[in-house]
Amino acid sequence: MMDEGGGEGSRVSPLKNFVAGGVGGACLLLAGHPLDTIKVRLQTQPKPSCTQYVLYTGTYDCFRKTVSKEGLLGLYKGMGAPLVGVAPMMAISFFGFGLGKQLQHTDPGRPLTHSQVFLSGCLAGVFTTVIVAPGERIKCLLQVQASSGGSRYVGPLDCALQLYKEQGLRSVYKGTVLTLIRDVPSNGLYFLTYEYLKNLLTPEGQSVSQLSTANILLAGGVAGILNWTIALPPDVLKSNFQTAADGKYRGLVDVLRTLLREEGATALYKGFNAVFLRAFPANAACFLGFEVALKGLNFLAPSW
């Protein structure tokens, strides 16, 4: 059994989770986008032929080449799309999690089970796909464009408009199924890990809401790492599918088959170092921002 997290005792407030989640999302993006850029470039770099050198040999090499060619701002390429989407995305994610807990919390005197917390997290993953799928498609195209030296799109809005004009809404939402496959189970594990560690790290006789900043950062960081442990393979498939030329892949199975044939099973963990270097600080920042905002909301608007 698990106590309710989020600093609210036994009461779950989806509205507060929504607002505080938006704050957490902004913190996550600022802390994590540079390594996300490196991750996508590593995942989507072309396989070298016998006469070519590999574009990036690893995380540090990608970082060094990006900064030397494009400056530090090169690490923030494509941030416009997630900047517009990440705050509402995380707001919806935490809202979905709070709603899932509320729907399953029929007896206020009994804490939620681990499976109920996991399912609440899965619901959060379903909720966020509406925003995440097009945002990820645009972000990946802009990040890959920058590394290849092209300039087809001048920014997120231009990219979205061109995709829509060429093939309609279907093109903007290309990769939605892969986004769901990535986000539903990984969000379940993400929130379950965070709630479990918060309870584990809370000293005997104290409330979860009194957890120290260091322990919040630890719980959030570990939750982020475990989240990406299962999210990375479908994320690699999604990045390749979303950035590929139209018609290159027929679907999920085709992307998987092609990657395994050309690069082997290790291709499913391309960008591993960049992901795990990013996962801890970005998600630690996200949950800290969420908890601080939630405490502020509990103080300012206790009746929400």
C-alpha positions as CSV (number, residue, x, y, z in Angstrom):
1,M,0.0,0.0,0.0
2,M,1.1,3.6,-0.6
3,D,0.3,6.9,1.0
4,E,-0.9,9.7,-1.3
5,G,1.9,11.8,-2.7
6,G,2.1,15.4,-3.7
7,G,2.0,17.0,-0.3
8,E,-1.8,16.8,0.1
9,G,-2.3,14.1,2.6
10,S,-5.1,11.7,1.5
11,R,-6.8,14.2,-0.7
12,V,-6.1,14.1,-4.4
13,S,-6.6,17.4,-6.3
14,P,-6.3,17.0,-10.1
15,L,-6.6,20.8,-10.5
16,K,-3.6,21.5,-8.3
17,N,-1.7,18.7,-10.0
18,F,-2.4,20.4,-13.3
19,V,-1.1,23.8,-12.2
20,A,1.9,22.5,-10.3
21,G,2.7,20.0,-13.2
22,G,3.0,23.0,-15.6
23,V,5.7,24.5,-13.3
24,G,7.4,21.1,-13.1
25,G,7.4,20.8,-16.9
26,A,9.1,24.2,-17.4
27,C,11.8,23.2,-14.9
28,L,12.2,19.8,-16.7
29,L,12.7,21.5,-20.1
30,L,15.2,24.1,-19.0
31,A,17.3,21.4,-17.3
32,G,17.1,18.7,-19.9
33,H,16.7,20.0,-23.4
34,P,20.5,20.2,-24.3
35,L,20.9,16.5,-23.7
36,D,17.7,15.8,-25.5
37,T,19.1,17.5,-28.6
38,I,22.2,15.3,-28.4
39,K,20.0,12.2,-27.9
40,V,18.0,12.8,-31.0
41,R,21.1,13.6,-33.1
42,L,22.7,10.3,-32.0
43,Q,19.6,8.3,-32.6
44,T,19.0,9.6,-36.1
45,Q,22.5,10.0,-37.5
46,P,22.9,8.0,-40.7
47,K,24.7,4.7,-40.7
48,P,28.2,5.3,-42.2
49,S,29.2,3.5,-45.4
50,C,32.6,1.9,-45.8
51,T,34.0,5.1,-47.2
52,Q,32.4,7.4,-44.5
53,Y,33.2,8.2,-41.0
54,V,30.5,8.1,-38.4
55,L,29.1,11.6,-37.8
56,Y,29.2,11.4,-34.0
57,T,31.2,8.8,-32.1
58,G,29.3,9.3,-28.8
59,T,27.6,11.8,-26.4
60,Y,30.6,13.9,-25.7
61,D,31.6,14.0,-29.4
62,C,28.1,15.2,-30.4
63,F,28.2,17.8,-27.6
64,R,31.6,19.1,-28.7
65,K,30.8,19.3,-32.4
66,T,27.4,20.9,-31.8
67,V,28.9,23.6,-29.6
68,S,31.8,24.2,-31.9
69,K,29.6,24.6,-35.0
70,E,26.5,26.2,-33.6
71,G,27.5,27.6,-30.2
72,L,25.8,26.8,-26.9
73,L,22.5,27.8,-28.4
74,G,22.8,24.9,-30.8
75,L,22.0,22.7,-27.8
76,Y,18.6,24.4,-27.5
77,K,17.6,24.0,-31.2
78,G,14.0,22.9,-31.5
79,M,13.2,24.1,-28.0
80,G,10.4,26.3,-29.3
81,A,8.0,23.4,-29.9
82,P,8.4,21.7,-26.5
83,L,8.6,25.2,-24.8
84,V,5.0,25.8,-26.0
85,G,4.0,22.3,-25.2
86,V,6.0,21.0,-22.2
87,A,4.3,23.1,-19.5
88,P,0.7,22.2,-20.6
89,M,2.0,18.6,-21.4
90,M,3.3,18.1,-17.9
91,A,0.3,19.9,-16.5
92,I,-1.9,17.4,-18.3
93,S,0.4,14.5,-17.2
94,F,0.1,15.4,-13.5
95,F,-3.6,16.1,-14.0
96,G,-4.1,12.7,-15.5
97,F,-2.1,11.1,-12.7
98,G,-4.2,12.9,-10.1
99,L,-7.4,12.0,-11.8
100,G,-6.4,8.4,-12.1
101,K,-5.7,8.3,-8.3
102,Q,-9.0,10.1,-7.6
103,L,-11.0,7.6,-9.7
104,Q,-9.5,4.6,-7.9
105,H,-9.4,6.2,-4.4
106,T,-12.9,5.1,-3.4
107,D,-12.1,4.6,0.3
108,P,-10.4,7.7,1.8
109,G,-9.2,5.7,4.7
110,R,-7.2,3.3,2.6
111,P,-4.1,4.2,0.6
112,L,-3.7,3.3,-3.0
113,T,-2.0,0.0,-4.0
114,H,1.2,0.0,-6.2
115,S,-0.9,-1.3,-9.1
116,Q,-3.4,1.5,-8.7
117,V,-0.6,4.1,-8.7
118,F,0.9,2.5,-11.8
119,L,-2.4,2.6,-13.7
120,S,-2.8,6.2,-12.7
121,G,0.6,6.9,-14.3
122,C,-0.4,5.0,-17.4
123,L,-3.5,7.2,-17.7
124,A,-1.2,10.3,-17.5
125,G,0.7,8.9,-20.5
126,V,-2.5,8.5,-22.6
127,F,-3.6,12.1,-21.7
128,T,-0.3,13.7,-22.8
129,T,-0.1,12.0,-26.2
130,V,-2.4,14.6,-27.8
131,I,0.3,17.3,-27.1
132,V,3.4,15.2,-27.1
133,A,3.1,13.5,-30.5
134,P,3.0,16.6,-32.7
135,G,5.5,18.4,-30.5
136,E,8.0,15.5,-30.7
137,R,7.6,15.3,-34.5
138,I,8.4,19.0,-34.9
139,K,11.2,19.0,-32.3
140,C,12.9,16.0,-33.9
141,L,12.7,17.5,-37.4
142,L,14.2,20.7,-36.3
143,Q,17.0,19.0,-34.3
144,V,18.0,16.8,-37.2
145,Q,17.8,19.6,-39.7
146,A,20.2,21.6,-37.6
147,S,22.8,18.8,-37.4
148,S,22.6,18.1,-41.2
149,G,23.1,21.7,-42.1
150,G,19.7,22.1,-43.8
151,S,17.2,24.9,-43.3
152,R,13.9,23.7,-44.6
153,Y,12.0,25.0,-41.6
154,V,12.7,28.4,-40.0
155,G,11.0,27.4,-36.7
156,P,8.4,25.3,-34.9
157,L,5.4,27.1,-36.3
158,D,6.8,27.1,-39.9
159,C,7.5,23.4,-39.5
160,A,3.9,22.6,-38.3
161,L,2.4,24.7,-41.1
162,Q,4.5,23.0,-43.8
163,L,3.6,19.5,-42.5
164,Y,-0.1,20.4,-42.4
165,K,-0.1,21.9,-45.9
166,E,1.7,18.9,-47.4
167,Q,-0.3,16.0,-45.9
168,G,-2.7,17.4,-43.4
169,L,-3.1,16.6,-39.7
170,R,-2.0,13.1,-40.2
171,S,1.5,14.3,-41.0
172,V,1.6,16.5,-37.9
173,Y,0.6,13.5,-35.8
174,K,3.0,11.0,-37.5
175,G,4.4,8.6,-34.8
176,T,1.4,8.9,-32.4
177,V,1.1,5.1,-31.9
178,L,4.8,4.9,-31.1
179,T,4.4,7.8,-28.7
180,L,1.7,5.9,-26.9
181,I,3.8,2.7,-26.8
182,R,6.6,4.7,-25.3
183,D,4.7,6.9,-22.9
184,V,1.9,4.7,-21.4
185,P,4.0,2.0,-19.6
186,S,6.9,4.4,-18.9
187,N,4.7,7.0,-17.2
188,G,3.2,4.3,-15.1
189,L,6.7,3.3,-13.9
190,Y,7.7,6.9,-13.6
191,F,5.0,7.9,-11.2
192,L,5.0,4.6,-9.3
193,T,8.8,4.9,-8.7
194,Y,8.5,8.5,-7.5
195,E,5.6,7.8,-5.1
196,Y,7.3,4.6,-3.8
197,L,10.6,6.4,-3.1
198,K,8.9,9.3,-1.5
199,N,7.2,7.0,1.0
200,L,10.4,5.0,1.5
201,L,12.5,8.1,2.2
202,T,10.0,9.7,4.6
203,P,11.2,9.2,8.2
204,E,9.0,7.2,10.5
205,G,6.2,9.4,12.0
206,Q,6.6,12.2,9.4
207,S,4.3,13.3,6.6
208,V,5.3,12.7,3.0
209,S,4.7,16.5,2.5
210,Q,7.7,17.2,4.8
211,L,10.2,15.4,2.6
212,S,13.5,17.3,2.2
213,T,14.6,18.9,-1.0
214,A,17.5,16.5,-1.4
215,N,15.1,13.5,-1.1
216,I,12.6,15.0,-3.6
217,L,15.5,15.4,-6.0
218,L,16.7,11.9,-5.4
219,A,13.2,10.4,-5.9
220,G,12.5,12.4,-9.0
221,G,15.9,11.7,-10.5
222,V,15.6,7.9,-10.0
223,A,12.1,7.9,-11.4
224,G,13.4,9.7,-14.5
225,I,16.1,7.1,-15.0
226,L,13.7,4.1,-14.6
227,N,11.2,5.8,-16.9
228,W,13.8,6.0,-19.7
229,T,15.0,2.4,-19.2
230,I,11.8,1.1,-20.7
231,A,11.0,4.2,-22.8
232,L,14.2,4.4,-24.8
233,P,13.7,1.6,-27.4
234,P,10.3,2.9,-28.6
235,D,11.8,6.4,-28.4
236,V,14.5,5.4,-30.9
237,L,11.9,3.9,-33.2
238,K,9.7,7.0,-32.9
239,S,12.6,9.4,-33.6
240,N,13.6,7.4,-36.7
241,F,10.0,7.1,-37.9
242,Q,9.2,10.8,-37.4
243,T,12.3,12.1,-39.1
244,A,12.3,9.7,-42.0
245,A,11.3,10.7,-45.6
246,D,7.6,9.9,-46.4
247,G,7.2,6.3,-47.5
248,K,10.5,5.1,-46.1
249,Y,8.8,3.0,-43.4
250,R,5.4,1.4,-43.6
251,G,5.0,1.4,-39.8
252,L,6.3,0.4,-36.4
253,V,7.3,-3.2,-37.3
254,D,9.1,-2.0,-40.5
255,V,11.2,0.6,-38.5
256,L,12.1,-2.1,-36.0
257,R,13.0,-4.7,-38.6
258,T,15.1,-2.2,-40.6
259,L,17.0,-1.0,-37.5
260,L,17.7,-4.5,-36.3
261,R,18.9,-5.6,-39.8
262,E,21.1,-2.6,-40.4
263,E,22.5,-1.9,-36.9
264,G,21.6,-4.7,-34.6
265,A,19.8,-4.7,-31.3
266,T,22.1,-2.1,-29.8
267,A,20.5,0.4,-32.1
268,L,17.5,0.4,-29.8
269,Y,19.6,2.0,-27.1
270,K,21.2,4.7,-29.3
271,G,21.5,7.9,-27.3
272,F,21.7,5.9,-24.1
273,N,24.4,8.0,-22.4
274,A,22.7,11.3,-23.3
275,V,19.3,10.0,-22.1
276,F,20.6,8.9,-18.7
277,L,22.8,11.9,-18.2
278,R,19.7,14.0,-18.8
279,A,17.1,11.9,-17.0
280,F,18.3,12.5,-13.4
281,P,18.7,16.3,-13.3
282,A,15.8,17.0,-15.6
283,N,13.3,14.9,-13.7
284,A,14.7,15.9,-10.3
285,A,14.1,19.5,-11.4
286,C,10.6,18.6,-12.6
287,F,9.5,17.0,-9.4
288,L,11.1,19.7,-7.2
289,G,9.3,22.4,-9.3
290,F,6.1,20.4,-8.9
291,E,6.3,19.9,-5.2
292,V,7.3,23.6,-4.5
293,A,4.4,24.8,-6.7
294,L,2.0,22.4,-5.0
295,K,3.0,23.6,-1.5
296,G,2.4,27.2,-2.7
297,L,-1.0,26.3,-4.0
298,N,-1.9,24.5,-0.8
299,F,-1.0,27.7,1.1
300,L,-2.7,30.1,-1.3
301,A,-5.8,28.1,-2.3
302,P,-6.4,25.3,0.3
303,S,-9.9,24.7,-0.9
304,W,-9.1,23.8,-4.5
